[in-house]
Amino acid sequence: MVFTHLPSSIFLITVPLATGPKLAIALFLLREIFVEMDVPTRQSYVAALVKPQERPYASGITNVTRTGAWAAAAALSGLVMQRLAFSAPVVIGGTLKIAYDLLLYRNFRHLKPPEELVVRSSTSANISAR
């Protein structure tokens, strides 16, 4: 998830720095290619980490939080554009997303879903039996 989001955020931050509209459009389209790649991976990861009976709740909370953040970001973006600069929300948003992705990676990189632990354990047992 993190490895598709980092390029997406970098492309987002570079949009205001583009020297012309064609480059800005190209950077934005590159960003759009990567920005939603994490959704199926995130949903699968969340579902794998919780008990089967908790999966609808966990998925719902994740999606509601994401949608609520989009709504709040839109309102805050208008204020930031008026007070700072027209491109400030893009740079701030991209920077916050990079920080979020790096923290997400740091905190969850060692947390494996139960299915992966079983596969790794059986693979390790097969290797050590040889």
DSSP file (Angstrom, degrees, kcal/mol; ACC not computed):
  #  RESIDUE AA STRUCTURE BP1 BP2  ACC     N-H-->O    O-->H-N    N-H-->O    O-->H-N    TCO  KAPPA ALPHA  PHI   PSI    X-CA   Y-CA   Z-CA
    1    1 A M    >>        0   0    0      0, 0.0     4,-1.5     0, 0.0     3,-0.6   0.000 360.0 360.0 360.0 -45.2    0.0    0.0    0.0
    2    2 A V  H 3>  +     0   0    0      1,-0.2     4,-2.4     2,-0.2    99,-0.1   0.874 360.0  58.9 -66.1 -38.0    2.7    2.4    1.0
    3    3 A F  H 34 S+     0   0    0      1,-0.2    -1,-0.2     2,-0.2    98,-0.0   0.713 109.8  42.7 -72.1 -19.2    4.8    1.8   -2.1
    4    4 A T  H <> S+     0   0    0     -3,-0.6     4,-1.2     2,-0.1    -1,-0.2   0.742 113.9  52.5 -90.1 -27.4    2.0    2.9   -4.4
    5    5 A H  H  X S+     0   0    0     -4,-1.5     4,-2.8     2,-0.2     5,-0.2   0.864  99.4  61.5 -76.2 -35.5    1.1    5.9   -2.3
    6    6 A L  H  X S+     0   0    0     -4,-2.4     4,-2.3     1,-0.2     5,-0.2   0.944 107.6  42.4 -60.0 -49.9    4.5    7.4   -2.0
    7    7 A P  H  > S+     0   0    0      0, 0.0     4,-2.8     0, 0.0    -1,-0.2   0.903 113.4  55.2 -62.1 -36.8    4.9    8.0   -5.8
    8    8 A S  H  X S+     0   0    0     -4,-1.2     4,-2.0     1,-0.2    -2,-0.2   0.924 109.9  44.9 -59.5 -45.0    1.3    9.2   -5.8
    9    9 A S  H  X S+     0   0    0     -4,-2.8     4,-2.4     2,-0.2    -1,-0.2   0.874 111.7  52.3 -68.3 -37.4    2.0   11.8   -3.1
   10   10 A I  H  X S+     0   0    0     -4,-2.3     4,-1.9    -5,-0.2    -2,-0.2   0.928 109.8  48.8 -64.9 -43.9    5.2   12.9   -4.8
   11   11 A F  H  X S+     0   0    0     -4,-2.8     4,-0.9     1,-0.2    -2,-0.2   0.900 110.4  52.7 -60.9 -39.2    3.4   13.5   -8.1
   12   12 A L  H >< S+     0   0    0     -4,-2.0     3,-0.8     1,-0.2    -2,-0.2   0.924 108.9  48.4 -62.5 -44.8    0.7   15.4   -6.2
   13   13 A I  H 3< S+     0   0    0     -4,-2.4     4,-0.3     1,-0.2    -1,-0.2   0.843 110.0  52.8 -65.1 -33.1    3.3   17.7   -4.6
   14   14 A T  H >X S+     0   0    0     -4,-1.9     3,-0.6     1,-0.2     4,-0.5   0.625  85.9  84.7 -81.3 -11.9    5.0   18.4   -7.9
   15   15 A V  G X< S+     0   0    0     -4,-0.9     3,-1.5    -3,-0.8    -1,-0.2   0.935  91.3  46.8 -56.1 -49.0    1.8   19.4   -9.7
   16   16 A P  G 34 S+     0   0    0      0, 0.0    -1,-0.2     0, 0.0    -2,-0.1   0.736 109.0  57.2 -66.7 -18.3    2.1   23.1   -8.5
   17   17 A L  G <4 S+     0   0    0     -3,-0.6    -2,-0.2    -4,-0.3    -3,-0.1   0.508  79.4 122.1 -88.0  -4.5    5.8   23.1   -9.5
   18   18 A A    <<  -     0   0    0     -3,-1.5    -3,-0.0    -4,-0.5     6,-0.0  -0.261  62.0-139.2 -62.0 145.5    5.0   22.2  -13.1
   19   19 A T  S    S+     0   0    0      1,-0.1    -1,-0.1     2,-0.0     3,-0.0   0.579  79.6   9.3 -83.9 -10.3    6.3   24.7  -15.7
   20   20 A G  S  > S-     0   0    0      1,-0.1     4,-2.2     0, 0.0     5,-0.2  -0.978  80.9 -98.1-160.1 168.9    3.2   24.4  -17.9
   21   21 A P  H  > S+     0   0    0      0, 0.0     4,-2.6     0, 0.0     5,-0.2   0.852 117.1  55.9 -64.9 -35.1   -0.3   23.0  -18.0
   22   22 A K  H  > S+     0   0    0      2,-0.2     4,-2.3     1,-0.2     5,-0.1   0.926 110.6  44.6 -64.0 -43.3    0.7   19.9  -20.1
   23   23 A L  H  > S+     0   0    0      2,-0.2     4,-2.8     1,-0.2     5,-0.2   0.906 112.8  51.8 -66.1 -41.1    3.2   18.9  -17.5
   24   24 A A  H  X S+     0   0    0     -4,-2.2     4,-2.4     2,-0.2    -2,-0.2   0.916 111.3  47.3 -61.8 -42.9    0.8   19.6  -14.6
   25   25 A I  H  X S+     0   0    0     -4,-2.6     4,-2.6     2,-0.2    -2,-0.2   0.914 112.0  50.4 -64.3 -42.7   -1.8   17.5  -16.3
   26   26 A A  H  X S+     0   0    0     -4,-2.3     4,-2.4     2,-0.2    -2,-0.2   0.922 112.0  47.0 -61.9 -44.8    0.7   14.7  -16.9
   27   27 A L  H  X S+     0   0    0     -4,-2.8     4,-2.2     2,-0.2    -1,-0.2   0.904 112.9  49.3 -63.9 -41.0    1.8   14.7  -13.2
   28   28 A F  H  X S+     0   0    0     -4,-2.4     4,-2.3    -5,-0.2    -2,-0.2   0.907 111.2  49.0 -66.0 -40.9   -1.8   14.8  -12.0
   29   29 A L  H  X S+     0   0    0     -4,-2.6     4,-1.5     2,-0.2    -2,-0.2   0.888 109.7  52.1 -66.4 -38.0   -2.7   11.8  -14.3
   30   30 A L  H  X S+     0   0    0     -4,-2.4     4,-1.2     1,-0.2    -1,-0.2   0.905 109.1  51.2 -61.2 -40.5    0.4    9.9  -13.0
   31   31 A R  H  X S+     0   0    0     -4,-2.2     4,-2.0     1,-0.2     3,-0.5   0.924 107.2  52.8 -60.9 -44.1   -0.8   10.6   -9.5
   32   32 A E  H  X S+     0   0    0     -4,-2.3     4,-0.6     1,-0.2    -1,-0.2   0.792 101.4  61.1 -64.8 -28.4   -4.3    9.3  -10.4
   33   33 A I  H  < S+     0   0    0     -4,-1.5    -1,-0.2     1,-0.2    -2,-0.2   0.901 117.0  29.5 -62.9 -40.1   -2.8    6.0  -11.7
   34   34 A F  H >< S+     0   0    0     -4,-1.2     3,-1.2    -3,-0.5     4,-0.4   0.709  99.6  82.3 -93.3 -22.3   -1.2    5.2   -8.3
   35   35 A V  H 3< S+     0   0    0     -4,-2.0     3,-0.3     1,-0.3    -1,-0.1   0.799  98.8  35.2 -65.2 -33.4   -3.6    6.8   -5.8
   36   36 A E  T >< S+     0   0    0     -4,-0.6     3,-1.2     1,-0.2    -1,-0.3   0.400  88.1  96.1-101.3   3.6   -6.3    4.1   -5.6
   37   37 A M  T <> S+     0   0    0     -3,-1.2     4,-0.6     1,-0.3    -1,-0.2   0.770  80.5  58.7 -63.6 -24.1   -4.1    1.1   -6.0
   38   38 A D  H 3> S+     0   0    0     -4,-0.4     4,-3.4    -3,-0.3     5,-0.3   0.667  83.2  84.0 -79.8 -15.7   -4.0    0.6   -2.2
   39   39 A V  H <> S+     0   0    0     -3,-1.2     4,-2.6     1,-0.2     5,-0.2   0.939  94.5  38.8 -60.0 -54.5   -7.7    0.3   -1.8
   40   40 A P  H  > S+     0   0    0      0, 0.0     4,-2.3     0, 0.0    -1,-0.2   0.902 119.0  49.7 -63.2 -37.1   -8.1   -3.5   -2.5
   41   41 A T  H  X S+     0   0    0     -4,-0.6     4,-2.5     2,-0.2    -2,-0.2   0.929 112.5  46.7 -65.2 -44.9   -4.8   -4.2   -0.7
   42   42 A R  H  X S+     0   0    0     -4,-3.4     4,-2.8     2,-0.2     5,-0.2   0.923 112.7  49.3 -63.5 -44.5   -5.9   -2.2    2.4
   43   43 A Q  H  X S+     0   0    0     -4,-2.6     4,-2.2    -5,-0.3    -1,-0.2   0.901 113.5  46.8 -62.7 -40.7   -9.3   -3.8    2.4
   44   44 A S  H  X S+     0   0    0     -4,-2.3     4,-2.1    -5,-0.2    -1,-0.2   0.909 113.0  49.2 -66.4 -42.4   -7.8   -7.3    2.2
   45   45 A Y  H  X S+     0   0    0     -4,-2.5     4,-1.5     2,-0.2    -2,-0.2   0.925 112.4  47.1 -64.0 -46.3   -5.2   -6.6    4.9
   46   46 A V  H  X S+     0   0    0     -4,-2.8     4,-1.2     1,-0.2     3,-0.3   0.927 113.1  49.3 -62.1 -44.9   -7.8   -5.2    7.3
   47   47 A A  H  < S+     0   0    0     -4,-2.2    -1,-0.2    -5,-0.2    -2,-0.2   0.861 110.4  51.2 -63.1 -35.5  -10.1   -8.2    6.6
   48   48 A A  H  < S+     0   0    0     -4,-2.1    -1,-0.2     1,-0.2    -2,-0.2   0.790 108.3  52.0 -73.2 -26.8   -7.3  -10.6    7.2
   49   49 A L  H  < S+     0   0    0     -4,-1.5     2,-0.2    -3,-0.3    -1,-0.2   0.721 104.1  61.8 -84.4 -21.1   -6.3   -9.0   10.5
   50   50 A V  S  < S-     0   0    0     -4,-1.2     5,-0.1    -3,-0.2     0, 0.0  -0.619  95.2 -89.7-104.9 164.5   -9.7   -9.1   12.2
   51   51 A K    >>  -     0   0    0     -2,-0.2     3,-1.7     1,-0.1     4,-0.7  -0.352  42.1-110.3 -66.5 150.7  -12.0  -12.0   13.1
   52   52 A P  G >4 S+     0   0    0      0, 0.0     3,-0.9     0, 0.0    -1,-0.1   0.853 118.7  52.9 -53.1 -38.5  -14.4  -13.0   10.4
   53   53 A Q  G 34 S+     0   0    0      1,-0.2     4,-0.3     2,-0.1    -2,-0.0   0.690 108.9  51.3 -72.4 -16.2  -17.4  -11.7   12.4
   54   54 A E  G <> S+     0   0    0     -3,-1.7     4,-2.7     1,-0.1    -1,-0.2   0.516  84.1  92.1 -94.7  -6.6  -15.7   -8.3   12.7
   55   55 A R  H <X S+     0   0    0     -3,-0.9     4,-2.6    -4,-0.7     5,-0.3   0.891  83.4  49.1 -61.5 -45.2  -14.9   -7.8    9.0
   56   56 A P  H  > S+     0   0    0      0, 0.0     4,-2.4     0, 0.0    -1,-0.2   0.927 115.1  46.1 -60.9 -41.0  -18.1   -5.9    8.0
   57   57 A Y  H  > S+     0   0    0     -4,-0.3     4,-2.8     2,-0.2     5,-0.2   0.936 113.9  47.3 -64.6 -47.1  -17.6   -3.5   11.0
   58   58 A A  H  X S+     0   0    0     -4,-2.7     4,-2.2     1,-0.2    -1,-0.2   0.909 114.3  47.3 -62.6 -42.5  -13.9   -3.0   10.3
   59   59 A S  H  X S+     0   0    0     -4,-2.6     4,-2.3    -5,-0.2    -1,-0.2   0.911 113.0  49.3 -65.2 -42.2  -14.5   -2.4    6.6
   60   60 A G  H  X S+     0   0    0     -4,-2.4     4,-2.8    -5,-0.3     5,-0.2   0.923 111.3  48.0 -63.4 -45.6  -17.3    0.0    7.3
   61   61 A I  H  X S+     0   0    0     -4,-2.8     4,-2.5     1,-0.2     5,-0.2   0.910 111.6  51.3 -62.4 -42.4  -15.3    2.0    9.9
   62   62 A T  H  X S+     0   0    0     -4,-2.2     4,-1.9    -5,-0.2    -1,-0.2   0.929 114.1  43.1 -60.9 -45.5  -12.4    2.2    7.5
   63   63 A N  H  X S+     0   0    0     -4,-2.3     4,-2.4     2,-0.2    -2,-0.2   0.886 113.7  50.1 -70.6 -39.0  -14.6    3.5    4.6
   64   64 A V  H  X S+     0   0    0     -4,-2.8     4,-2.7     2,-0.2     5,-0.2   0.912 111.4  49.5 -65.1 -41.8  -16.5    5.9    6.7
   65   65 A T  H  X S+     0   0    0     -4,-2.5     4,-2.2    -5,-0.2    -2,-0.2   0.916 111.9  48.7 -62.0 -43.2  -13.3    7.4    8.2
   66   66 A R  H  X S+     0   0    0     -4,-1.9     4,-1.8    -5,-0.2    -2,-0.2   0.922 113.3  46.1 -64.2 -44.5  -11.9    7.8    4.7
   67   67 A T  H  X S+     0   0    0     -4,-2.4     4,-1.9     1,-0.2    -2,-0.2   0.898 112.2  51.2 -66.3 -40.8  -15.0    9.4    3.3
   68   68 A G  H  X S+     0   0    0     -4,-2.7     4,-2.4     1,-0.2    -1,-0.2   0.880 107.7  52.8 -63.1 -38.3  -15.2   11.8    6.3
   69   69 A A  H  X S+     0   0    0     -4,-2.2     4,-2.6    -5,-0.2    -1,-0.2   0.887 106.6  53.3 -65.5 -38.0  -11.6   12.8    5.9
   70   70 A W  H  X S+     0   0    0     -4,-1.8     4,-1.9     2,-0.2    -2,-0.2   0.924 110.0  47.7 -61.0 -44.0  -12.3   13.7    2.2
   71   71 A A  H  X S+     0   0    0     -4,-1.9     4,-1.6     1,-0.2    -2,-0.2   0.925 114.0  45.9 -64.3 -45.0  -15.2   15.9    3.3
   72   72 A A  H  X S+     0   0    0     -4,-2.4     4,-2.5     1,-0.2     5,-0.2   0.896 110.7  54.1 -64.8 -39.6  -13.2   17.7    6.0
   73   73 A A  H  X S+     0   0    0     -4,-2.6     4,-2.5     1,-0.2    -1,-0.2   0.877 104.9  54.0 -63.6 -37.5  -10.2   18.1    3.6
   74   74 A A  H  X S+     0   0    0     -4,-1.9     4,-1.4     2,-0.2    -1,-0.2   0.919 111.1  45.1 -63.5 -43.0  -12.4   19.8    1.0
   75   75 A A  H  X S+     0   0    0     -4,-1.6     4,-1.3     1,-0.2    -2,-0.2   0.920 115.4  46.6 -66.5 -43.9  -13.6   22.4    3.5
   76   76 A L  H  X S+     0   0    0     -4,-2.5     4,-2.6     1,-0.2    -2,-0.2   0.852 105.6  60.8 -67.4 -34.0  -10.1   23.0    4.9
   77   77 A S  H  X S+     0   0    0     -4,-2.5     4,-2.7     1,-0.2    -1,-0.2   0.903 101.6  52.7 -60.7 -41.5   -8.6   23.3    1.4
   78   78 A G  H  X S+     0   0    0     -4,-1.4     4,-1.7     1,-0.2    -1,-0.2   0.914 111.0  46.5 -60.3 -43.4  -10.9   26.2    0.6
   79   79 A L  H  X S+     0   0    0     -4,-1.3     4,-2.1     2,-0.2     5,-0.2   0.915 112.5  49.5 -64.9 -43.1   -9.7   28.0    3.8
   80   80 A V  H  X>S+     0   0    0     -4,-2.6     4,-3.1     1,-0.2     5,-0.6   0.903 109.0  52.8 -64.5 -40.8   -6.0   27.3    3.1
   81   81 A M  H  <5S+     0   0    0     -4,-2.7    -1,-0.2     1,-0.2    -2,-0.2   0.889 112.1  46.0 -61.1 -38.8   -6.3   28.5   -0.5
   82   82 A Q  H  <5S+     0   0    0     -4,-1.7    -1,-0.2    -5,-0.2    -2,-0.2   0.871 121.6  35.8 -71.6 -36.7   -7.8   31.8    0.7
   83   83 A R  H  <5S+     0   0    0     -4,-2.1    -2,-0.2    -5,-0.1    -3,-0.2   0.850 132.5  11.3 -89.4 -36.8   -5.2   32.3    3.5
   84   84 A L  T  <5S-     0   0    0     -4,-3.1     2,-0.3     1,-0.3    -3,-0.2   0.789 113.8 -42.4-107.0 -82.7   -2.0   31.0    2.0
   85   85 A A    > < -     0   0    0     -5,-0.6     3,-0.9     1,-0.1    -1,-0.3  -0.980  44.1-110.3-153.5 158.1   -1.8   30.1   -1.7
   86   86 A F  T 3  S+     0   0    0     -2,-0.3     4,-0.2     1,-0.2    -5,-0.1   0.841 119.9  42.7 -61.3 -34.3   -3.8   28.4   -4.3
   87   87 A S  T >> S+     0   0    0      1,-0.2     4,-1.7     2,-0.1     3,-0.6   0.501  87.4  96.0 -91.4  -4.6   -1.4   25.5   -4.4
   88   88 A A  H <> S+     0   0    0     -3,-0.9     4,-3.0     1,-0.2     5,-0.3   0.877  78.9  54.7 -58.6 -42.8   -0.9   25.1   -0.7
   89   89 A P  H 3> S+     0   0    0      0, 0.0     4,-2.6     0, 0.0    -1,-0.2   0.870 107.8  51.2 -60.5 -33.7   -3.6   22.4   -0.1
   90   90 A V  H <> S+     0   0    0     -3,-0.6     4,-2.3    -4,-0.2    -2,-0.2   0.931 114.6  41.7 -67.8 -45.2   -1.9   20.2   -2.7
   91   91 A V  H  X S+     0   0    0     -4,-1.7     4,-2.3     2,-0.2     5,-0.2   0.927 118.1  46.0 -68.6 -45.1    1.6   20.5   -1.1
   92   92 A I  H  X S+     0   0    0     -4,-3.0     4,-2.7    -5,-0.2     5,-0.2   0.938 114.5  48.3 -62.9 -46.6    0.2   20.2    2.4
   93   93 A G  H  X S+     0   0    0     -4,-2.6     4,-2.4    -5,-0.3    -2,-0.2   0.919 112.5  47.7 -60.9 -45.4   -1.9   17.2    1.5
   94   94 A G  H  X S+     0   0    0     -4,-2.3     4,-2.0    -5,-0.2    -1,-0.2   0.901 112.9  48.8 -62.4 -41.3    0.9   15.4   -0.3
   95   95 A T  H  X S+     0   0    0     -4,-2.3     4,-2.3     2,-0.2    -2,-0.2   0.914 111.9  48.4 -65.6 -43.5    3.3   16.0    2.6
   96   96 A L  H  X S+     0   0    0     -4,-2.7     4,-2.7     1,-0.2    -2,-0.2   0.888 110.4  52.3 -64.1 -38.4    0.8   14.8    5.1
   97   97 A K  H  X S+     0   0    0     -4,-2.4     4,-2.6    -5,-0.2    -1,-0.2   0.887 108.7  49.8 -65.7 -38.3    0.1   11.7    3.0
   98   98 A I  H  X S+     0   0    0     -4,-2.0     4,-2.4     2,-0.2     5,-0.2   0.938 112.6  46.9 -64.6 -46.0    3.8   10.9    2.8
   99   99 A A  H  X S+     0   0    0     -4,-2.3     4,-2.2     1,-0.2    -2,-0.2   0.920 113.6  49.1 -61.0 -43.5    4.2   11.2    6.6
  100  100 A Y  H  X S+     0   0    0     -4,-2.7     4,-2.7     1,-0.2    -2,-0.2   0.920 111.3  49.0 -61.4 -45.5    1.1    9.1    7.1
  101  101 A D  H  X S+     0   0    0     -4,-2.6     4,-2.6     2,-0.2    -2,-0.2   0.903 111.3  48.8 -63.8 -42.2    2.3    6.4    4.7
  102  102 A L  H  X S+     0   0    0     -4,-2.4     4,-2.4     2,-0.2    -1,-0.2   0.898 113.7  46.5 -66.2 -39.8    5.8    6.2    6.4
  103  103 A L  H  X S+     0   0    0     -4,-2.2     4,-2.4    -5,-0.2    -2,-0.2   0.898 111.6  52.1 -66.8 -40.2    4.2    6.0    9.8
  104  104 A L  H  X S+     0   0    0     -4,-2.7     4,-1.9     2,-0.2    -2,-0.2   0.930 111.7  46.3 -60.2 -46.8    1.8    3.3    8.6
  105  105 A Y  H  X S+     0   0    0     -4,-2.6     4,-1.7     1,-0.2    -2,-0.2   0.932 112.7  49.7 -61.7 -46.6    4.7    1.3    7.2
  106  106 A R  H  < S+     0   0    0     -4,-2.4     4,-0.2     1,-0.2    -2,-0.2   0.895 115.9  42.1 -60.7 -40.9    6.7    1.7   10.3
  107  107 A N  H  < S+     0   0    0     -4,-2.4    -1,-0.2     1,-0.2    -2,-0.2   0.764 125.6  30.2 -80.5 -25.4    3.9    0.6   12.6
  108  108 A F  H >< S+     0   0    0     -4,-1.9     3,-1.1    -5,-0.2    -2,-0.2   0.414  84.5  99.6-117.0   1.9    2.5   -2.3   10.5
  109  109 A R  T 3< S+     0   0    0     -4,-1.7    -1,-0.1     1,-0.3    -3,-0.1   0.790  92.7  40.4 -64.6 -26.1    5.4   -3.8    8.6
  110  110 A H  T 3  S+     0   0    0     -4,-0.2     2,-0.9    -5,-0.1    -1,-0.3   0.458  91.2  98.5 -99.5  -1.6    5.9   -6.6   11.1
  111  111 A L    <   -     0   0    0     -3,-1.1   -62,-0.0    -4,-0.0    -1,-0.0  -0.769  56.7-173.9 -90.7 106.5    2.1   -7.3   11.6
  112  112 A K        -     0   0    0     -2,-0.9    -2,-0.0     1,-0.1    -3,-0.0  -0.767  27.5-111.1-102.6 143.6    1.3  -10.3    9.4
  113  113 A P    >>  -     0   0    0      0, 0.0     4,-1.6     0, 0.0     3,-0.9  -0.373  35.7-108.9 -64.1 152.6   -2.2  -11.7    8.8
  114  114 A P  H 3> S+     0   0    0      0, 0.0     4,-1.9     0, 0.0     5,-0.2   0.837 117.5  59.9 -54.4 -35.6   -2.7  -15.2   10.3
  115  115 A E  H 3> S+     0   0    0      1,-0.2     4,-1.8     2,-0.2     5,-0.1   0.877 105.2  48.3 -62.7 -36.9   -2.7  -16.8    6.9
  116  116 A E  H <> S+     0   0    0     -3,-0.9     4,-2.7     2,-0.2    -1,-0.2   0.857 107.7  54.9 -72.3 -34.3    0.8  -15.5    6.2
  117  117 A L  H  X S+     0   0    0     -4,-1.6     4,-2.3     2,-0.2    -2,-0.2   0.900 109.0  47.8 -65.4 -39.4    2.1  -16.8    9.5
  118  118 A V  H  X S+     0   0    0     -4,-1.9     4,-2.4     2,-0.2     5,-0.2   0.918 113.5  47.6 -66.1 -44.3    0.8  -20.3    8.8
  119  119 A V  H  X S+     0   0    0     -4,-1.8     4,-2.2     1,-0.2    -2,-0.2   0.927 114.0  46.4 -63.4 -45.3    2.4  -20.3    5.3
  120  120 A R  H  X S+     0   0    0     -4,-2.7     4,-2.6     2,-0.2    -1,-0.2   0.893 112.2  51.0 -66.0 -39.3    5.7  -19.0    6.6
  121  121 A S  H  X S+     0   0    0     -4,-2.3     4,-2.3    -5,-0.2    -2,-0.2   0.924 112.5  44.9 -64.8 -44.4    5.8  -21.5    9.5
  122  122 A S  H  X S+     0   0    0     -4,-2.4     4,-2.2     2,-0.2    -1,-0.2   0.873 113.7  50.6 -68.7 -35.8    5.1  -24.4    7.2
  123  123 A T  H  X S+     0   0    0     -4,-2.2     4,-2.1    -5,-0.2    -2,-0.2   0.920 111.5  47.8 -65.7 -43.0    7.7  -23.2    4.7
  124  124 A S  H  X S+     0   0    0     -4,-2.6     4,-2.6     1,-0.2    -2,-0.2   0.897 111.5  50.8 -63.9 -40.5   10.3  -22.8    7.5
  125  125 A A  H  X S+     0   0    0     -4,-2.3     4,-1.7     1,-0.2    -1,-0.2   0.899 110.2  49.6 -64.5 -40.6    9.5  -26.2    8.8
  126  126 A N  H  X S+     0   0    0     -4,-2.2     4,-0.8     2,-0.2    -1,-0.2   0.887 112.2  48.1 -65.7 -38.4    9.9  -27.7    5.3
  127  127 A I  H >< S+     0   0    0     -4,-2.1     3,-0.6     1,-0.2    -2,-0.2   0.923 112.8  46.6 -68.5 -44.6   13.2  -26.0    4.8
  128  128 A S  H 3< S+     0   0    0     -4,-2.6    -1,-0.2     1,-0.2    -2,-0.2   0.766 106.2  60.2 -72.0 -22.9   14.6  -27.0    8.2
  129  129 A A  H 3<        0   0    0     -4,-1.7    -1,-0.2     1,-0.3    -2,-0.2   0.767 360.0 360.0 -71.3 -24.6   13.4  -30.7    7.6
  130  130 A R    <<        0   0    0     -4,-0.8    -1,-0.3    -3,-0.6    -2,-0.2   0.493 360.0 360.0 -75.4 360.0   15.6  -30.8    4.5
